[in-house]
Amino acid sequence: MAERRPDPEIPSAPSAPSVPFPVEPLDEHNRALLANVHPADWVNPRPAARYHLVVVGGGTAGLVSAAGAAGLGARVALVERHLMGGDCLNVGCVPSKGILRAARAWEEARQAASRFGGPAAAGAPSFGAAMERMRRLRAGISPHDSAERFRGLGIDVFLGDARFTAPDAIEVDGQVLRFRRAVIAAGARAAVPPLPGLAEAGFRTNETIFNLTELPRRLAVLGCGPIGCELAQAFARFGSEVTLLGRQAQLLPREDADAAAIVAAALTRDGVRLELGIKATAVLRRGAEKVLQYDHVQGMARQGGEGGRRELAVDEILVATGRQPNVEGLGLRAAGVRYTSKGVEVDDRLRTSNPRVFACGDVASKFQFTHVADAQARLVIQNALFFGRARASALTVPWCTYTSPEVAHVGLHERDARGRGLEVDTLTVPLADNDRAVLDGEDEGFLRVHLERGTDKILGATLVAEHAGDMLGELCLAITQGIGLGSIAGVIHPYPTQAEVVKKAADTWRRGKLTPRVKKLFAWWFRVLS
Ligand SMILES: Cc1cc2nc3c(=O)[nH]c(=O)nc-3n(C[C@H](O)[C@H](O)[C@H](O)COP(=O)(O)OP(=O)(O)OC[C@H]3O[C@@H](n4cnc5c(N)ncnc54)[C@H](O)[C@@H]3O)c2cc1C
């Protein structure tokens, strides 16, 4: 990026950025990333007398709020204390999916000979090269979220810590930003369990794992949710000896149990050792090793070995035990904004206890995904600036865990539907019935659709397939637009595609509609014809 000279008219430069986590190594790619997302020579503008909207946080929720409002003509300020792009670009979706892709390529190369009669993989793999690829791609994506781009959209971009000093004022780096409306989009960070010895022994989270340049020989992954499962599989495919430890008896505890079982089997095949139903008790340092101590929780199903206290010696520990909203240090009391350790409290219109202040994204949502942060930000623009009445509870939320195979879900699980007093019909189509999945050698999976009993109204669906996330869109559209499963039977899908599994579910539903009376009628008709 071109050097920028400070404008002598502008009084204040940001103080040294507070650095919640480091970006390493400082190679050309990470330097390019930083030049976009936290330019060292950035000079904060002189604040306007009053903004229509001040946005705290430059992650997805903040960027979408700011760009959307500015695009509609509002006077907008955006404050980011560390890296524009937030978690998704810097330490979340982007780097994780970058390395997952490399890990999948490695696995496919390894299996090319045995499964497809291809060449046997030869030569030493390079973890360093896979990580460099990720850093290069991340830097390549970063201009989209850059401070410079947002300034170009007409937004006053402030780099520094934002803190409310009054219900209608935020201070950043000694300057006061007055606002009609504000959006708190401060995101979340890894929640680190209070495990004796963990801090002393050292550990990584999503904020530091992507800084690695050398493969840890042995890796313990604490936490069996989406982040833990995705990264455990990737590192195992890269060649680490990975143990995935989780408190719950089921991997991906929020998912359909059959879907989770398929992922557990896939991870095990990739060499991940599963220790489920455990409680970590302490970490010790023994020389260069980190030794994790844990107990099996009584009465819980588990895999692998006898009960009792265990020790696991590793070179690195990745903590992926949940997310904690960034509510500290924002001056929320001064703003009259209520919050708890679970996040900023908002109503269904994403308004906080201060009617001028809204909140969206990970800091205020039980769904912590980039696409939800994006959708909520759009809703906030309507509600904050245009007296909109849009409700967060009306959003149809899909999500996907990008293991191999992926587990994608939208709408309600069967248990949630029953919890709401809804009677449910459930249809399951195995991927083994889908020609393309068989030909791809990717037939371990299924589509499960939950319908309101006796109707074709789709309440929710779970899809387990290699590219389930890409295939789920049709069902998201159907639920959002109230299109019944029966209507999908009339949609021609190209053959052979794995996406045909959705039509197969629709055909299955249609066949189930053939009542004995209709069948009798058809039998009579064919007798007449013969
Ligand atoms: C490893 C990992 C993988 C993920 N993969 C996916 C995925 O595949 N798909 C998906 O949908 N989601 C994924 N997520 C979740 C996704 O990254 C988050 O849901 C998304 O980033 C939330 O956006 P946000 O804007 O709410 O918060 P953030 O991205 O966290 O942004 C908040 C910003 O606010 C800034 N901030 C905080 N306090 C202040 C302050 N006082 N002043 C100024 N700035 C402040 C922070 O520095 C940060 O940049 C993943 C997350 C992780 C950790």
The ligand as an SDF file (V2000), in Angstrom:
LIG
                    3D

 53 58  0  0  0  0  0  0  0  0999 V2000
  -11.7250  -20.2480   14.1860 C   0  0  0  0  0  0  0  0  0  0  0  0
  -13.0490  -19.6460   13.7990 C   0  0  0  0  0  0  0  0  0  0  0  0
  -13.6620  -20.0530   12.6330 C   0  0  0  0  0  0  0  0  0  0  0  0
  -14.8840  -19.5130   12.2630 C   0  0  0  0  0  0  0  0  0  0  0  0
  -15.4560  -19.9520   11.1190 N   0  0  0  0  0  0  0  0  0  0  0  0
  -16.6560  -19.4570   10.7390 C   0  0  0  0  0  0  0  0  0  0  0  0
  -17.2590  -19.8800    9.5400 C   0  0  0  0  0  0  0  0  0  0  0  0
  -16.7230  -20.7200    8.8230 O   0  0  0  0  0  0  0  0  0  0  0  0
  -18.4480  -19.3310    9.1910 N   0  0  0  0  0  0  0  0  0  0  0  0
  -19.0740  -18.4010    9.9750 C   0  0  0  0  0  0  0  0  0  0  0  0
  -20.1530  -17.9380    9.6280 O   0  0  0  0  0  0  0  0  0  0  0  0
  -18.5130  -17.9680   11.1310 N   0  0  0  0  0  0  0  0  0  0  0  0
  -17.3220  -18.4760   11.5210 C   0  0  0  0  0  0  0  0  0  0  0  0
  -16.7340  -18.0170   12.6770 N   0  0  0  0  0  0  0  0  0  0  0  0
  -17.4390  -16.9890   13.4810 C   0  0  0  0  0  0  0  0  0  0  0  0
  -17.2140  -15.5890   12.9190 C   0  0  0  0  0  0  0  0  0  0  0  0
  -15.8320  -15.3270   12.8220 O   0  0  0  0  0  0  0  0  0  0  0  0
  -17.8790  -14.5670   13.8310 C   0  0  0  0  0  0  0  0  0  0  0  0
  -19.2250  -14.9320   14.0210 O   0  0  0  0  0  0  0  0  0  0  0  0
  -17.8220  -13.1660   13.2330 C   0  0  0  0  0  0  0  0  0  0  0  0
  -16.4900  -12.7570   13.0730 O   0  0  0  0  0  0  0  0  0  0  0  0
  -18.5620  -12.1770   14.1570 C   0  0  0  0  0  0  0  0  0  0  0  0
  -18.4220  -10.8740   13.6670 O   0  0  0  0  0  0  0  0  0  0  0  0
  -18.5570   -9.6240   14.6570 P   0  0  0  0  0  0  0  0  0  0  0  0
  -18.4530   -8.4320   13.7920 O   0  0  0  0  0  0  0  0  0  0  0  0
  -19.7410   -9.7970   15.5100 O   0  0  0  0  0  0  0  0  0  0  0  0
  -17.3080   -9.7260   15.6370 O   0  0  0  0  0  0  0  0  0  0  0  0
  -15.7450   -9.6870   15.3590 P   0  0  0  0  0  0  0  0  0  0  0  0
  -15.3920  -10.2500   14.0540 O   0  0  0  0  0  0  0  0  0  0  0  0
  -15.1190  -10.3110   16.5670 O   0  0  0  0  0  0  0  0  0  0  0  0
  -15.3760   -8.1440   15.3270 O   0  0  0  0  0  0  0  0  0  0  0  0
  -15.4580   -7.3460   16.4650 C   0  0  0  0  0  0  0  0  0  0  0  0
  -14.4220   -6.2460   16.3490 C   0  0  0  0  0  0  0  0  0  0  0  0
  -14.6500   -5.2960   17.3880 O   0  0  0  0  0  0  0  0  0  0  0  0
  -13.3990   -4.8110   17.8140 C   0  0  0  0  0  0  0  0  0  0  0  0
  -13.5680   -4.2190   19.1390 N   0  0  0  0  0  0  0  0  0  0  0  0
  -13.8960   -4.8510   20.2860 C   0  0  0  0  0  0  0  0  0  0  0  0
  -13.9670   -3.9640   21.3000 N   0  0  0  0  0  0  0  0  0  0  0  0
  -13.6770   -2.7610   20.7690 C   0  0  0  0  0  0  0  0  0  0  0  0
  -13.5650   -1.4710   21.3110 C   0  0  0  0  0  0  0  0  0  0  0  0
  -13.7860   -1.2090   22.6080 N   0  0  0  0  0  0  0  0  0  0  0  0
  -13.2380   -0.4600   20.4850 N   0  0  0  0  0  0  0  0  0  0  0  0
  -13.0190   -0.6790   19.1840 C   0  0  0  0  0  0  0  0  0  0  0  0
  -13.0900   -1.8830   18.6170 N   0  0  0  0  0  0  0  0  0  0  0  0
  -13.4280   -2.9160   19.4100 C   0  0  0  0  0  0  0  0  0  0  0  0
  -12.5190   -6.0480   17.7970 C   0  0  0  0  0  0  0  0  0  0  0  0
  -11.1470   -5.7010   17.7420 O   0  0  0  0  0  0  0  0  0  0  0  0
  -13.0030   -6.7510   16.5390 C   0  0  0  0  0  0  0  0  0  0  0  0
  -12.2370   -6.4170   15.4020 O   0  0  0  0  0  0  0  0  0  0  0  0
  -15.5080  -18.5320   13.0660 C   0  0  0  0  0  0  0  0  0  0  0  0
  -14.8790  -18.0960   14.2380 C   0  0  0  0  0  0  0  0  0  0  0  0
  -13.6730  -18.6370   14.6010 C   0  0  0  0  0  0  0  0  0  0  0  0
  -13.0230  -18.1580   15.8640 C   0  0  0  0  0  0  0  0  0  0  0  0
  1  2  1  0
  2  3  1  0
  2 52  2  0
  3  4  2  0
  4  5  1  0
  4 50  1  0
  5  6  2  0
  6  7  1  0
  6 13  1  0
  7  8  2  0
  7  9  1  0
  9 10  1  0
 10 11  2  0
 10 12  1  0
 12 13  2  0
 13 14  1  0
 14 15  1  0
 14 50  1  0
 15 16  1  0
 16 17  1  0
 16 18  1  0
 18 19  1  0
 18 20  1  0
 20 21  1  0
 20 22  1  0
 22 23  1  0
 23 24  1  0
 24 25  2  0
 24 26  1  0
 24 27  1  0
 27 28  1  0
 28 29  2  0
 28 30  1  0
 28 31  1  0
 31 32  1  0
 32 33  1  0
 33 34  1  0
 33 48  1  0
 34 35  1  0
 35 36  1  0
 35 46  1  0
 36 37  1  0
 36 45  1  0
 37 38  2  0
 38 39  1  0
 39 40  1  0
 39 45  2  0
 40 41  1  0
 40 42  2  0
 42 43  1  0
 43 44  2  0
 44 45  1  0
 46 47  1  0
 46 48  1  0
 48 49  1  0
 50 51  2  0
 51 52  1  0
 52 53  1  0
M  END
$$$$
